Amino acid sequence: MAACGGSDGGDGPGPLVDNTKWVPTDAGEALIGVRPADAVCDLEPIDCDGLYPWPEGECVVLAGSPCVTAYVPECLDNFTVLAVYTRMPNPAEPRCNWLTLAQPSLRDIRAGDRVEIRMFHAVLNAPVPGEARMIFAIGDEIALDYSALIPSVDSQFPAEVWTAPKDYPAGTELLFHVDNHGSNEYMLIEVNVL
């Protein structure tokens, strides 16, 4: 199933991303904003023996593992989601409070095409109040920009159906960004051209 992480690139409806292919980037400042001076993200996984490096093109099961990582293609039900974890061994020391990931799009998007973006965040907590933000960008456009106050007592499933204002060929840069305050969990579930 392509939405679970495989790539069947091309024209027409189908998955726009492969959640096993995301890589960290410093790109996107014009869309996301300037990286704050206190932004950190430790990309080296901790206690992930036997899991890391992540197997190419596959998802990882973290349940029951002591593995701590900033991001991972995680197996969740029938999906491969991109999970971003901002866990902190010490709540006074952020592990990952600013992360942007990139990959090229799997298929063409034509002007007027609708693109569905589905995300998730767990209950948000932090030692002091703050705000979280999740952004999904396609080329030079923000397709979904979601903010939430921290703490929050409920998990949420932010979603958007975005209409392309122009053509974007396969290979267009896609960005998924999280900026965070606290020890939290975020997911990009799927992105599909409808």
C-alpha positions, 0 to 999 in steps of 0.5 A: 500500500503506497500510503504506508510508505511505498512510492508509486510516483506519477500523475493523478491521485495517490500518495505525495510522500513516502514517510520513510524518506524524510531527511533533516534540512535547514531549508524553508526559512522563508516559509517557516520563519527564522530558526530561533537562537535557542533552537536545538534538535539532537538527531542522534538516536539514544538506546536504539540498538537493533532498530537504528539505522532505520531499515530503508523503505520500512517502518520501525516498531518502537513500542516496548523499546527504550529508543529515544529519537527525534524522528522515525518512520514508525509503524502505526496500524496499517500506516507508516507515519513520520513520528517526531518526538521531542522527549527530554531526559531532563525537562529543563533541557530540550532535546528537539524543539525545532525540526524541519524535514524534507523530501521530493514529492512523488507525483505531479500536482496540477493547478486545482488539484486537491491535496489532503494532509493528515497529522496528529499530536498527542496531549501536549505538556511542558514544564512551563506554558508555550506553543507548538506549531506544525507546518506542511509546505509544498514548494513555495506554499504552506499547505497546512499551518497548525498551532496549539497551546501547551499544555493541552489536555487533548490529542488532536488530528489536524487536517487540511484539504489544500487546493494547488494554486499552480502546477508542481511537478514530481520532485518538488520539495516538500517540508514538514516542520515542528517547533515545540515547547516541552516533551511531546509527540507529533505525526505526519500520517499521510499526504495524498493528491485526491 
